Amino acid sequence: MNDDFHCNMSRRAFLAAVAGAAASASMRAARASAVDERQIKIAPGEARLNGANGPSTAVWTYNCTVPGPALRLRQGQPVRIVVENGLDEDTTVHWHGIRLPNAMDGVPGLTQRPIKPGESFVYEFTPPDAGTFWYHPHADSLVQIGRGLAGPLIVEEAEPVAFDRDLLWLLQDWRLTKDGQVAGGFGSMMDASMSGRVGNLVTVNGQAQPDQAVRAGERVRLRLANASVARLMALRFEGHRPVVVAVDGQPCVPHEPENGRVVLAPAMRVDIVLDMQGDPGSRHATIDDFYDGLAYTLVNLAYDKASPLRAHRLDAPVGLPRNPLSAPDLAKAVRQEIALQGGMMGGGKLAGVGGMMGMGMPGMNGGAAWAINGMSMTGDGHAGMAPQFTLERGTTCRLTMRNETAWWHPMHVHGFSLSVLTRNGSPVPHRQWQDTVLLAPKDTVECAFVADNPGDWMLHCHVADHQMAGLMTVFRVT
C-alpha cells in the first residue's frame, strides 16, 4: 500500500490507534473463533502516487491510506466493522462480492441510511465464501471512488492453500491535472454517455509503475482487483504463462486465459497462479493493452539474483476449494431478461431511452443517458426503487443480459454470484461464477443463480458514470 500519505491525526490519536490495533490483533489471535472486530475511518488525506519525488495528491482515504488497508478475514468467521465518516458528505461502504445480509450491503436509502458526516455505522456479517473481494463507497460513488476510496478484502480459506507467496495488486485509475491533483469535471456528458471517466495514471497498490520483487522457481498466487471507475484492462505477463484459478472470488477450473491476456473490467477480480520461470536478475513487463494503440507497462516483475527456489516447476495442482454456492436447477428456472440501452451511438447522437426516474445525479445535464428495459434509475440508490422483477426465495433464476449499446458494460449483481452459462449462444467453459459480468457491445450473456438471499438487491453497470446516469436497476427476493 502507499504509506507516503498525510492524514489529519494527532500523535496522541496515532499512538492510541496503534495501541488499539495491537490490542485488537492480540484479542483476535486469542479468540480466533469469536467476532473479528475492525475499524475504518474515511477522511481526506494525501498520497504520492508517482513516488517520493512526485507531487502530493489530495485524495480521500480509508484509515489514511490509498488504497485502503487490506482486510484479511476468515471464511465462516463473523466480522464487525465500525465505519466512521470523516468526510463532509454522506457515504456508505459496499462489501463488493460478499454474499451478506441485505441490511449490510451498503446501498443508501435501499438497504441503510447513509452515514452522515461525523457519524458511524456498524457492519456485521459472516463471509461464507473464501476469495478476493473489495470494498468501496456506494454514495456519490463516481466522485468518491475517483478520489481514491477503495480497498481490498481477502477472505482466507478455512484450510490453508499451498503457494509460496500470496500477492495482491489493487489497480486504480486516476484522472489527474498537470500539477498532479485529481481533476474535476465528474459526470460530464461525454463521460456519462460514452466510455466513462478513463484516467491518465494507473496505480498498483497506490504506486505508478512499481517493481514487483519475485524469485526464480517460486509459485505465486496473484490476486488482481480492478478498482477503477471506468478503465478496462487486459494484462499480458511477458515471459510468463498465467493460470486463472478464480474469478470474482469464486474458484473455477484452472485454465490459461484466452490469448494469454487477463481481462479485468471495473470491479472484477481474477486470481492467477504464476510459476516464476525467469532467470535470476531478469525483468519482465506486465503490459495493459486493452485499448488499441494505448499499451503501457503496468508493473515490472523484477527477479532477485538469488538462485532459484526450486530447480523444476511444481507438479502440485493449482485448483482452489469450491465455495458453498447453491446449484441452480435449470429445469425449473424462472426466466428473466434485461436489455441495456442508451449511450452515445454513431454520429454523436444519444440513443433514445425510455421512461426516466431518479435523483438528478450526473448524466446528460443531470438526467439519464442509459436505461434497463426502458427505465432509468440514476444515482447510487434511494428509497422506493421499484424492483425490475421479483423472485420467491429458493427459486432458480435464469437471467439473460442483452447489451444493445455500442459500449462495454461490467454488470454487477449485489448479494449473489452468477453461474455464467452462455455468451452469444456458446457455452462458457471453466465453470465460472461471477458477480461482475462483462458485456462487450451487442453481447448476450445467460447466467443462473438461486434466489436464496432475501431483500432488494442492486444490479448495475460498474462503470460509475454509466450507473450514475441510469444503467441501474433493482430486483427483489421475497
C-alpha positions as CSV (number, residue, x, y, z in Angstrom):
1,M,0.0,0.0,0.0
2,N,1.0,3.6,-0.4
3,D,2.4,4.6,3.0
4,D,3.5,8.1,1.8
5,F,0.4,10.0,2.9
6,H,-0.7,12.8,5.1
7,C,-3.7,12.5,7.4
8,N,-5.1,14.8,10.0
9,M,-4.3,12.7,13.1
10,S,-2.6,13.9,16.3
11,R,0.4,12.0,17.8
12,R,-1.8,11.0,20.8
13,A,-4.5,9.7,18.5
14,F,-1.9,7.9,16.4
15,L,-0.4,6.2,19.4
16,A,-3.9,5.3,20.7
17,A,-4.7,3.8,17.3
18,V,-1.5,1.8,17.2
19,A,-2.2,0.5,20.7
20,G,-5.8,-0.2,19.8
21,A,-4.7,-2.1,16.7
22,A,-2.2,-4.1,18.7
23,A,-4.8,-4.9,21.4
24,S,-7.3,-5.8,18.7
25,A,-4.8,-8.1,17.0
26,S,-4.0,-9.8,20.3
27,M,-7.6,-10.3,21.0
28,R,-8.2,-11.8,17.5
29,A,-5.4,-14.2,18.0
30,A,-6.7,-15.3,21.4
31,R,-10.3,-15.6,20.2
32,A,-9.9,-16.9,16.6
33,S,-13.5,-18.2,16.6
34,A,-15.0,-15.0,18.1
35,V,-16.1,-11.9,16.3
36,D,-13.3,-10.3,14.3
37,E,-13.6,-6.6,15.1
38,R,-12.2,-3.9,12.8
39,Q,-12.4,-0.1,12.5
40,I,-12.3,2.1,9.4
41,K,-12.2,5.9,9.2
42,I,-12.9,7.6,6.0
43,A,-11.2,11.0,5.7
44,P,-9.3,13.3,3.3
45,G,-5.6,12.7,3.0
46,E,-2.7,13.0,0.6
47,A,-0.7,10.5,-1.4
48,R,2.4,10.5,-3.7
49,L,1.1,8.3,-6.5
50,N,4.2,8.9,-8.6
51,G,6.7,8.0,-5.8
52,A,8.5,10.0,-3.2
53,N,9.7,12.6,-5.8
54,G,6.3,13.1,-7.4
55,P,3.7,15.7,-6.4
56,S,1.5,15.2,-3.4
57,T,-2.1,14.5,-4.5
58,A,-5.1,15.4,-2.3
59,V,-7.2,12.1,-2.0
60,W,-9.9,10.5,0.1
61,T,-8.7,7.6,2.2
62,Y,-9.7,4.6,4.3
63,N,-7.5,4.7,7.5
64,C,-5.2,7.3,5.9
65,T,-4.0,5.0,3.1
66,V,-4.6,4.7,-0.7
67,P,-5.8,2.1,-1.3
68,G,-7.4,1.3,2.0
69,P,-6.0,-1.3,4.3
70,A,-6.2,-4.9,3.1
71,L,-8.8,-6.6,5.3
72,R,-8.0,-10.2,5.6
73,L,-10.9,-12.1,7.1
74,R,-11.5,-15.8,7.7
75,Q,-14.2,-17.8,5.9
76,G,-17.1,-18.5,8.2
77,Q,-15.8,-16.2,11.0
78,P,-18.2,-13.3,12.0
79,V,-16.8,-9.8,11.5
80,R,-17.9,-6.5,13.0
81,I,-16.6,-3.4,11.1
82,V,-17.2,0.1,12.6
83,V,-17.0,2.7,9.8
84,E,-16.6,6.4,10.8
85,N,-17.3,9.1,8.2
86,G,-14.8,11.9,8.3
87,L,-15.8,13.4,5.0
88,D,-18.0,16.5,4.5
89,E,-20.6,14.4,2.7
90,D,-22.7,11.2,3.1
91,T,-21.1,7.9,2.4
92,T,-21.5,4.1,2.9
93,V,-19.4,1.0,2.4
94,H,-20.3,-1.8,-0.1
95,W,-18.5,-5.1,0.6
96,H,-18.3,-6.0,-3.1
97,G,-18.9,-9.6,-3.9
98,I,-19.7,-10.7,-0.4
99,R,-22.9,-12.7,0.0
100,L,-24.2,-11.0,3.1
101,P,-27.5,-9.9,4.7
102,N,-29.3,-7.2,2.7
103,A,-29.1,-4.7,5.6
104,M,-25.3,-4.8,5.4
105,D,-25.0,-4.2,1.6
106,G,-24.2,-0.5,1.8
107,V,-26.7,1.0,-0.6
108,P,-28.0,4.3,0.7
109,G,-31.8,4.5,1.0
110,L,-32.3,1.0,-0.3
111,T,-30.5,-1.0,2.5
112,Q,-29.4,1.6,5.0
113,R,-29.4,5.2,6.0
114,P,-26.3,6.9,4.5
115,I,-23.6,7.6,7.0
116,K,-23.7,11.3,7.7
117,P,-20.5,13.4,8.3
118,G,-19.2,12.7,11.8
119,E,-21.4,9.6,12.2
120,S,-20.6,5.9,12.3
121,F,-22.2,2.7,11.0
122,V,-21.6,-0.9,12.2
123,Y,-21.4,-3.6,9.5
124,E,-21.8,-7.1,10.8
125,F,-21.7,-10.2,8.6
126,T,-20.1,-13.7,8.3
127,P,-18.3,-14.2,4.9
128,P,-19.5,-17.6,3.5
129,D,-17.0,-17.6,0.6
130,A,-13.2,-17.5,0.5
131,G,-11.7,-15.4,-2.2
132,T,-10.7,-12.0,-3.4
133,F,-13.2,-9.2,-2.9
134,W,-13.0,-5.4,-2.2
135,Y,-14.8,-2.5,-0.5
136,H,-15.8,0.9,-1.8
137,P,-18.5,3.6,-1.3
138,H,-21.9,3.4,-2.8
139,A,-22.8,7.0,-2.2
140,D,-21.6,9.6,-4.6
141,S,-19.6,6.7,-5.9
142,L,-18.2,8.2,-9.1
143,V,-16.6,11.1,-7.1
144,Q,-15.6,9.0,-4.0
145,I,-14.0,6.1,-5.9
146,G,-12.5,8.6,-8.3
147,R,-10.8,10.4,-5.4
148,G,-9.3,7.1,-4.1
149,L,-11.8,5.3,-1.9
150,A,-11.2,1.6,-2.5
151,G,-9.7,-1.2,-0.5
152,P,-9.0,-4.9,-0.9
153,L,-10.9,-7.5,1.1
154,I,-9.5,-11.1,1.2
155,V,-11.4,-13.9,2.8
156,E,-8.9,-16.7,3.5
157,E,-9.8,-20.3,3.0
158,A,-10.7,-22.3,6.1
159,E,-7.8,-24.6,5.3
160,P,-4.5,-23.1,4.1
161,V,-3.8,-23.3,0.3
162,A,-0.2,-24.1,-0.7
163,F,1.6,-21.3,-2.5
164,D,5.0,-19.9,-2.0
165,R,3.6,-16.4,-1.7
166,D,0.1,-14.7,-1.8
167,L,0.3,-11.3,-3.6
168,L,-2.3,-8.6,-4.2
169,W,-2.4,-5.9,-6.9
170,L,-5.3,-3.5,-6.4
171,L,-5.5,-1.4,-9.6
172,Q,-6.8,2.2,-9.6
173,D,-7.1,4.6,-12.5
174,W,-6.7,8.4,-11.8
175,R,-7.6,11.4,-13.9
176,L,-5.0,14.0,-12.8
177,T,-4.2,17.6,-13.8
178,K,-0.7,18.7,-14.8
179,D,0.1,19.5,-11.2
180,G,-0.9,16.0,-10.0
181,Q,-4.3,16.8,-8.5
182,V,-7.5,14.9,-9.1
183,A,-9.2,16.6,-12.0
184,G,-12.7,17.9,-11.6
185,G,-15.5,17.5,-14.2
186,F,-17.0,14.4,-12.7
187,G,-20.1,13.2,-14.5
188,S,-19.5,15.1,-17.7
189,M,-21.9,14.5,-20.6
190,M,-19.2,12.8,-22.7
191,D,-18.0,10.5,-19.9
192,A,-21.5,9.6,-18.9
193,S,-22.7,8.7,-22.4
194,M,-19.6,7.1,-23.7
195,S,-16.8,5.0,-22.1
196,G,-16.8,6.7,-18.7
197,R,-14.1,8.6,-16.8
198,V,-10.9,6.9,-18.0
199,G,-7.9,8.5,-16.4
200,N,-4.3,9.2,-17.3
201,L,-2.4,7.4,-14.5
202,V,-2.8,3.8,-13.2
203,T,-1.5,2.7,-9.8
204,V,-0.8,-0.7,-8.3
205,N,-1.3,-0.6,-4.5
206,G,-1.1,3.2,-4.7
207,Q,2.0,3.4,-6.8
208,A,2.5,4.0,-10.5
209,Q,4.7,1.5,-12.4
210,P,6.2,-0.3,-9.4
211,D,8.5,-3.2,-9.5
212,Q,7.2,-6.5,-8.1
213,A,10.1,-8.4,-6.5
214,V,10.0,-12.1,-7.3
215,R,12.3,-15.1,-7.0
216,A,13.0,-17.7,-9.7
217,G,11.3,-21.0,-9.1
218,E,8.6,-19.8,-6.7
219,R,4.9,-20.3,-7.3
220,V,2.8,-17.2,-6.6
221,R,-0.9,-16.7,-6.1
222,L,-1.5,-13.2,-7.5
223,R,-4.8,-11.5,-6.7
224,L,-5.8,-8.9,-9.3
225,A,-8.6,-6.4,-8.5
226,N,-9.7,-3.6,-10.7
227,A,-10.9,-0.7,-8.6
228,S,-11.1,1.9,-11.4
229,V,-14.2,3.9,-12.1
230,A,-14.2,3.1,-15.8
231,R,-10.9,1.7,-17.2
232,L,-11.0,-1.8,-18.6
233,M,-7.7,-3.7,-18.6
234,A,-6.1,-6.6,-20.4
235,L,-2.9,-7.7,-18.7
236,R,-0.2,-9.6,-20.6
237,F,2.7,-11.1,-18.5
238,E,5.7,-11.1,-20.7
239,G,7.7,-14.4,-20.5
240,H,5.1,-16.0,-18.2
241,R,2.0,-18.1,-18.5
242,P,-0.7,-17.1,-16.0
243,V,-3.2,-19.7,-15.0
244,V,-6.6,-18.4,-13.9
245,V,-7.9,-20.2,-10.7
246,A,-10.7,-17.9,-9.6
247,V,-12.9,-15.1,-11.0
248,D,-14.6,-12.6,-8.7
249,G,-13.6,-14.6,-5.7
250,Q,-15.1,-17.9,-6.9
251,P,-12.8,-20.8,-7.9
252,C,-13.0,-22.1,-11.4
253,V,-11.4,-24.8,-13.5
254,P,-7.8,-23.7,-13.8
255,H,-7.0,-22.5,-17.3
256,E,-4.8,-20.2,-19.3
257,P,-6.6,-17.0,-20.3
258,E,-7.6,-16.5,-23.9
259,N,-4.6,-15.1,-25.9
260,G,-2.6,-15.0,-22.6
261,R,-4.4,-11.8,-21.6
262,V,-6.2,-11.4,-18.2
263,V,-9.2,-9.1,-18.8
264,L,-10.4,-7.1,-15.9
265,A,-13.3,-4.7,-16.1
266,P,-14.0,-2.3,-13.3
267,A,-14.9,-4.2,-10.1
268,M,-13.7,-7.6,-11.4
269,R,-11.2,-9.7,-9.6
270,V,-9.1,-12.5,-11.0
271,D,-6.8,-14.8,-9.1
272,I,-3.9,-16.2,-11.1
273,V,-1.1,-18.6,-10.5
274,L,2.3,-17.6,-11.8
275,D,5.3,-20.0,-11.8
276,M,8.3,-17.8,-11.8
277,Q,10.5,-19.3,-14.5
278,G,12.6,-16.2,-15.4
279,D,16.3,-16.0,-14.9
280,P,17.7,-14.5,-11.7
281,G,18.3,-10.8,-12.2
282,S,15.9,-10.5,-15.2
283,R,13.0,-8.1,-15.6
284,H,9.7,-8.8,-17.3
285,A,7.0,-6.3,-18.1
286,T,3.3,-6.7,-17.3
287,I,1.5,-4.8,-20.0
288,D,-2.0,-3.5,-20.2
289,D,-3.0,-3.4,-23.8
290,F,-6.8,-3.4,-23.7
291,Y,-7.2,-0.1,-25.7
292,D,-5.8,-0.2,-29.2
293,G,-2.6,1.9,-29.5
294,L,-2.5,2.8,-25.8
295,A,-0.5,0.0,-24.3
296,Y,1.7,0.8,-21.3
297,T,3.7,-1.1,-18.7
298,L,1.7,-1.6,-15.5
299,V,4.3,-3.5,-13.4
300,N,7.8,-5.0,-13.9
301,L,8.4,-8.4,-12.5
302,A,11.9,-7.9,-11.0
303,Y,13.7,-11.2,-10.3
304,D,16.3,-11.0,-7.5
305,K,19.7,-12.5,-8.1
306,A,19.3,-15.4,-5.7
307,S,19.5,-19.0,-7.1
308,P,16.1,-20.5,-8.0
309,L,13.9,-21.6,-5.1
310,R,13.5,-25.0,-6.9
311,A,15.0,-26.5,-10.0
312,H,11.8,-27.5,-11.7
313,R,8.3,-26.2,-11.9
314,L,5.9,-27.6,-9.2
315,D,3.7,-30.5,-10.2
316,A,1.2,-29.9,-7.5
317,P,-2.4,-29.0,-8.6
318,V,-3.3,-25.3,-8.5
319,G,-7.1,-25.6,-8.1
320,L,-8.8,-23.9,-5.2
321,P,-11.5,-25.4,-2.9
322,R,-15.0,-24.5,-4.1
323,N,-17.3,-22.2,-2.1
324,P,-20.8,-23.3,-0.8
325,L,-22.8,-21.8,-3.6
326,S,-26.3,-23.2,-4.3
327,A,-26.5,-25.1,-7.5
328,P,-29.1,-23.7,-9.9
329,D,-31.9,-26.1,-11.0
330,L,-32.1,-25.1,-14.7
331,A,-35.0,-27.4,-15.4
332,K,-37.2,-25.4,-13.0
333,A,-35.7,-22.0,-13.6
334,V,-37.7,-18.8,-13.9
335,R,-36.5,-16.7,-16.8
336,Q,-35.8,-13.0,-16.6
337,E,-34.3,-10.7,-19.2
338,I,-32.8,-7.3,-19.1
339,A,-31.8,-5.1,-22.0
340,L,-29.1,-2.5,-21.7
341,Q,-30.0,0.6,-23.8
342,G,-28.8,4.1,-24.5
343,G,-25.4,5.8,-24.6
344,M,-23.8,7.7,-27.5
345,M,-24.0,5.9,-30.8
346,G,-22.6,6.6,-34.2
347,G,-22.8,10.1,-35.4
348,G,-22.6,11.6,-32.0
349,K,-26.3,11.0,-31.2
350,L,-27.7,9.8,-27.9
351,A,-29.7,6.6,-28.4
352,G,-33.3,7.0,-27.1
353,V,-34.0,5.7,-23.7
354,G,-37.4,5.1,-22.2
355,G,-39.1,6.3,-19.0
356,M,-36.8,8.0,-16.6
357,M,-36.7,8.3,-12.8
358,G,-34.1,9.1,-10.3
359,M,-32.5,11.8,-8.3
360,G,-31.0,14.1,-10.9
361,M,-27.4,12.8,-10.5
362,P,-24.7,13.2,-13.1
363,G,-25.7,12.2,-16.6
364,M,-26.9,14.2,-19.6
365,N,-27.1,17.6,-17.9
366,G,-28.2,15.9,-14.7
367,G,-30.5,13.4,-16.4
368,A,-30.3,9.9,-17.8
369,A,-28.1,8.6,-20.6
370,W,-28.8,4.9,-20.2
371,A,-31.7,2.6,-19.4
372,I,-32.5,-1.0,-18.5
373,N,-35.7,-2.3,-20.1
374,G,-36.6,1.3,-20.9
375,M,-36.3,2.5,-17.4
376,S,-33.5,4.7,-16.0
377,M,-32.5,4.7,-12.3
378,T,-29.9,7.3,-11.7
379,G,-27.5,7.9,-8.8
380,D,-26.5,5.4,-6.2
381,G,-29.7,4.1,-4.8
382,H,-32.6,5.6,-2.9
383,A,-35.8,4.6,-1.0
384,G,-38.7,3.5,-3.1
385,M,-36.9,2.0,-6.0
386,A,-39.4,-0.3,-7.8
387,P,-38.0,-3.8,-8.5
388,Q,-37.5,-4.8,-12.1
389,F,-38.6,-8.3,-11.1
390,T,-39.4,-10.3,-8.0
391,L,-38.3,-13.9,-7.2
392,E,-39.6,-16.2,-4.5
393,R,-36.9,-17.3,-2.1
394,G,-35.3,-20.6,-3.3
395,T,-36.2,-20.1,-6.9
396,T,-33.6,-20.6,-9.6
397,C,-33.4,-17.6,-11.9
398,R,-32.1,-17.9,-15.5
399,L,-31.1,-14.3,-16.2
400,T,-30.4,-13.1,-19.8
401,M,-28.5,-9.8,-20.1
402,R,-28.6,-8.3,-23.6
403,N,-26.3,-5.3,-24.4
404,E,-28.0,-3.3,-27.1
405,T,-25.5,-0.4,-26.8
406,A,-22.2,0.4,-28.5
407,W,-20.2,0.3,-25.3
408,W,-18.7,-2.2,-22.8
409,H,-20.6,-2.8,-19.5
410,P,-19.4,-4.8,-16.5
411,M,-22.8,-5.7,-14.9
412,H,-22.5,-6.2,-11.1
413,V,-25.1,-8.1,-9.1
414,H,-25.3,-7.5,-5.3
415,G,-25.8,-10.3,-2.8
416,F,-25.2,-13.2,-5.2
417,S,-22.8,-14.9,-7.6
418,L,-24.0,-15.9,-11.0
419,S,-23.1,-19.1,-12.8
420,V,-22.2,-17.9,-16.3
421,L,-23.8,-20.3,-18.8
422,T,-23.5,-18.9,-22.3
423,R,-22.2,-15.9,-24.2
424,N,-23.8,-15.2,-27.6
425,G,-25.2,-18.7,-27.7
426,S,-21.9,-20.5,-26.9
427,P,-21.3,-22.3,-23.6
428,V,-18.9,-20.6,-21.2
429,P,-16.2,-23.0,-20.1
430,H,-14.4,-23.5,-16.8
431,R,-17.4,-23.4,-14.5
432,Q,-17.2,-19.7,-13.8
433,W,-19.2,-17.9,-11.2
434,Q,-19.1,-14.1,-11.2
435,D,-20.7,-11.1,-9.5
436,T,-19.5,-8.8,-12.3
437,V,-20.1,-10.0,-15.8
438,L,-18.5,-8.0,-18.7
439,L,-20.7,-7.5,-21.7
440,A,-19.0,-6.3,-24.9
441,P,-21.1,-4.2,-27.4
442,K,-24.0,-6.3,-28.6
443,D,-23.2,-9.3,-26.4
444,T,-25.9,-11.5,-24.9
445,V,-25.0,-13.4,-21.8
446,E,-27.0,-16.0,-19.9
447,C,-26.5,-16.6,-16.2
448,A,-28.2,-18.5,-13.4
449,F,-28.5,-18.2,-9.7
450,V,-30.6,-19.5,-6.8
451,A,-32.5,-16.7,-5.1
452,D,-31.5,-17.7,-1.6
453,N,-30.8,-14.3,-0.1
454,P,-33.9,-12.2,0.6
455,G,-34.1,-8.4,0.1
456,D,-34.0,-5.7,-2.5
457,W,-30.7,-6.0,-4.5
458,M,-28.9,-3.7,-6.9
459,L,-28.0,-4.8,-10.4
460,H,-25.9,-2.1,-12.3
461,C,-23.1,-1.3,-14.6
462,H,-19.8,-0.8,-12.6
463,V,-18.6,1.9,-15.0
464,A,-19.5,4.5,-12.4
465,D,-20.6,7.1,-15.0
466,H,-23.0,4.6,-16.6
467,Q,-24.5,3.6,-13.2
468,M,-25.0,7.3,-12.1
469,A,-26.6,8.1,-15.5
470,G,-29.2,5.4,-15.4
471,L,-27.7,1.9,-16.0
472,M,-29.0,0.5,-12.7
473,T,-32.0,-1.5,-11.5
474,V,-33.3,-3.4,-8.5
475,F,-34.7,-6.9,-8.1
476,R,-36.4,-8.4,-5.1
477,V,-36.2,-11.7,-3.4
478,T,-39.1,-12.4,-1.0
